[in-house]
Amino acid sequence: MRPLLRSVRWLPILLGAAATLVLFGLADLIARLIGPNSAPLLALGQAIIPLTPTSIIKPVIAIFGDNDKLVLVATVGLGALVLGGLIGWFGSVRPRAALAAFTPAGLVPAVVVLSAPGARLLDLVPTLLGLVVGLVVLGLGLRMEDRSPAAGDAAPTPAEAVAPPRVTDDTAPSAPPPVTRLLTRSPSRQRPTSRRRFLALTGTAAVIGAIGVAAGQSLVTLTREAGAAAANFVLPRAARRARPIPPEASLGVEGIEPFITDQKDFYRIDTVLAPPTIDPRTWSLRIHGMVENEVTLTMDELLALPLEEQHTTLTCVSNPVGGDLVGTATWLGYPVRELLRRARPQPGADMVLSKSDDGFSASTPLEAMLDDRDALLAVGMNGQPLTPVHGFPARLVVAGLYGFVSATKWVTELEVTRFDRAEAYWTQRGWDAKAPILVASRIDVPRPLARVAAGTVVAGGSAWAQTRGIERVEVRLDDGDWTRAELGADVSDDTWRQWRAELPDVGAGTHAITVRAVDGEGTVQTAERRESIPNSATGHHRIQFTVE
């Protein structure tokens, strides 16, 4: 293996990777002047998301959680560098063919950029300019590398350079074989300065490309720029305040997630790499489809309405048993049912297909938008404007349904239709069309594999069953009997409840705690283990810990 690695000509590989880095770095830097849709690296990543099978999406979310976008961009970037390196290696043998291969490889991002929704011809400029500069770097580098000794080759002595090879009459070849011709170098071409120039070119290109990626349309940059629009957004006061949260809603157990989840800690699951930058002054919501009266609502008109606050727990359908893709916030918005009453849905309609600025769609039962669960067109979260990653300037919040069929962020359309006429983004990929939330519970304390002192062990966590509430929570130690846990104050049926249990006289050794919840309708959380598709993972959360 080591001789094989030593025989590889690494410099052309590094050159190809550097040329690729220049392509994307320069393109991303120029994209700052044109718009986020023109950034090729993000465009490639965004194009991959809808093509990724659920069998890959689920474990990625389970492992990386909110960092899944960074992982995707890093994977795309690494793949591009590997491809560029292979082209560079090929160029050490066939330089012209390598340049020909680099061109279509660079045009692929251009095609992806142009195929994005709302793309303009101007969006091609960053990728095309980056491609031209990348080709120049690759071409110059291959020319310099061809004039320098191959990696590991010793420079020939003057005698070796001019002396003809010794041959016999029966073995003399009529012409040098191809490999010999590739490795044979004339003295005039073996110039030490070529290697130094090559390394300088490759290193400079890599640095410029890295700076471009860092300063260009990166995820962090786009998120920061999207946040600038939200920073100047001023929320009006609520016409109807939410019920105050009693102190007893929190049981004071260290390690349990707070009753209200901070915006920065609230889970984020969506289908965009970077949140769209939307000017609230130009935002509007269109209600159309099976309605008697089409409605268009601007942000100024929305903020002039009597807005309401409500506490609601949201849950992601991808949340594994015991997972953290769940959170509670105080939302500020206007009841969607009032907007739908303006539009007057036609008889036979049973679904609202909400659409976001990025093309995502969700199928929400019409009755969930019209009944007393107070579905909101929200503009605020915990007393602050929505952040870009959580839907600024407006999103939907519907209690009792998993987010993929209700919590559309950056919402721009509500199409009243029927389930047998339209399918939403995730429904097309095998997930449930209606997705009511199932009763669930989680252990926050002790942490899995924690080491605790002997004696009384305090366990705690949260349970939720939005729109039905939590009636009781039960825990058991190892395989013992179920015992009832203490519950925090009930804020509303739409929010989770904290629970706490004391387990006395727990002896030394390894033990397990299991939790289950019962909702307000008497439904006991099932012990059956099931994957999240099509409508949430099920089973009891069980953790192991050690008593010392």
MOVENLIN-V736711 format. One record per pair of residues at least 24 apart in sequence whose C-alpha atoms are under 6 Angstrom apart, sorted by sequence separation. I is the first residue (numbers start at 1). J is the second residue. D is the distance in Angstrom with one decimal. If there is no record, write none. Layout:
i: <I:I>
j: <J:J>
d: <D:D>
This chain:
i: <308:440:469:516:106:308:439:468:307:308:439:467:515:307:466:467:514:45:466:514:513:513:512:337:464:512:337:402:463:478:511:401:463:478:511:401:402:462:477:478:510:400:401:462:477:510:400:461:462:476:509:461:476:509:335:336:460:475:508:335:336:460:475:508:335:336:364:459:474:147:148:334:363:364:459:474:147:333:334:362:458:473:333:458:473:333:457:472:148:332:333:457:472:148:332:456:471:295:332:456:471:294:331:456:470:471:144:293:331:455:469:470:226:330:455:469:291:292:330:468:291:329:357:454:144:291:356:219:290:291:356:290:355:356:141:355:267:355:354:354:266:353:363:353:362:352:361:17:20:352:361:351:261:351:400:17:239:242:261:351:400:16:17:239:240:241:242:260:261:349:350:351:16:40:238:239:260:349:43:238:16:13:16:15:13:441:12:13:441:12:38:317:316:439:315:316:454:451:453:454:31:448:449:450:451:452:453:30:448:449:451:27:442:27:435:431:432:27:431:432:26:23:23:23:22:275:275:19:19:19:322:287:289:290:285:286:287:288:289:290:285:287:9:227:226:312:313:22:29:312:25:28:26:15:18:22:25:29:18:21:25:28:256:28:255:66:69:256:318:320:317:322:321:251:250:249:248:249:248>
j: <332:464:493:540:131:333:464:493:333:334:465:493:541:334:493:494:541:73:494:542:542:543:543:369:496:544:370:435:496:511:544:435:497:512:545:436:437:497:512:513:545:436:437:498:513:546:437:498:499:513:546:499:514:547:374:375:499:514:547:375:376:500:515:548:376:377:405:500:515:189:190:376:405:406:501:516:190:376:377:405:501:516:377:502:517:378:502:517:194:378:379:503:518:195:379:503:518:343:380:504:519:343:380:505:519:520:194:343:381:505:519:520:277:381:506:520:343:344:382:520:344:382:410:507:198:345:410:274:345:346:411:346:411:412:198:412:325:413:413:414:327:414:424:415:424:415:424:81:84:416:425:416:327:417:466:84:306:309:328:418:467:84:85:307:308:309:310:328:329:417:418:419:85:109:307:308:329:418:113:308:87:85:88:88:88:516:88:89:517:89:123:402:402:525:402:403:547:545:547:548:126:543:544:545:546:547:548:126:544:545:547:126:541:127:535:533:534:130:534:535:130:130:131:134:134:388:389:134:137:138:442:413:415:416:412:413:414:415:416:417:413:415:151:388:388:494:495:205:212:495:209:213:212:202:205:209:212:216:206:209:213:216:444:217:445:268:273:461:532:537:536:541:541:488:488:488:488:489:489>
d: <5.6:5.6:3.9:5.9:5.8:5.4:5.9:5.3:5.1:6.0:4.5:4.9:5.8:4.9:5.7:4.9:5.7:5.8:4.3:4.3:5.5:5.5:5.5:5.5:4.3:4.2:4.6:5.9:5.5:5.9:5.6:5.8:5.4:4.7:5.5:4.6:5.8:5.5:5.9:5.9:5.8:5.9:5.2:4.3:4.8:4.4:5.4:5.7:5.7:5.8:5.5:5.5:5.5:5.2:5.8:5.7:5.4:5.6:4.6:5.7:5.4:4.3:4.5:5.2:4.6:5.9:5.4:5.8:5.8:5.0:5.3:5.3:5.0:5.6:5.2:5.5:5.8:5.5:5.3:4.5:5.9:5.9:5.2:4.6:4.4:3.9:5.8:6.0:5.5:5.4:5.5:5.0:5.4:5.4:5.9:5.4:5.6:5.9:4.6:4.1:5.1:5.6:5.6:5.4:4.3:4.9:5.5:4.6:4.7:4.6:5.6:5.3:4.6:5.6:5.2:5.1:5.6:5.4:4.8:5.1:5.4:5.9:5.6:5.9:5.6:4.3:5.1:5.6:5.8:5.2:4.1:5.4:5.7:5.3:5.7:6.0:5.5:5.0:5.6:4.5:6.0:5.7:5.4:5.0:5.0:5.5:5.1:4.8:5.6:4.6:5.2:6.0:5.7:5.3:4.6:4.7:5.1:4.8:5.4:5.0:5.3:4.6:4.6:5.4:4.8:5.2:4.9:5.2:5.8:5.2:5.1:5.9:4.4:5.4:5.1:5.9:5.4:5.2:5.7:5.4:6.0:4.2:4.0:6.0:4.8:5.9:4.8:4.8:5.9:5.0:4.4:5.6:5.6:5.7:5.6:5.4:5.4:6.0:5.5:5.7:5.8:5.2:5.4:4.9:4.7:5.0:5.3:5.4:5.6:4.4:5.8:4.2:5.9:5.0:5.7:5.9:5.1:5.0:4.2:5.8:5.4:4.1:5.2:5.1:5.7:5.8:5.5:4.6:5.8:5.7:4.7:5.9:5.0:5.1:4.6:4.8:4.7:5.0:4.9:5.6:5.4:5.8:5.7:5.8:6.0:5.3:4.8:6.0:5.1:5.2:4.3:6.0:5.3:5.5:5.7:4.0:3.9:4.0:4.7:4.7:4.2:4.5:5.3:5.1:6.0:5.7:5.5:5.5:5.6:5.7:4.7:5.4:5.8:5.9:5.9:4.5:5.7:4.2:5.2>
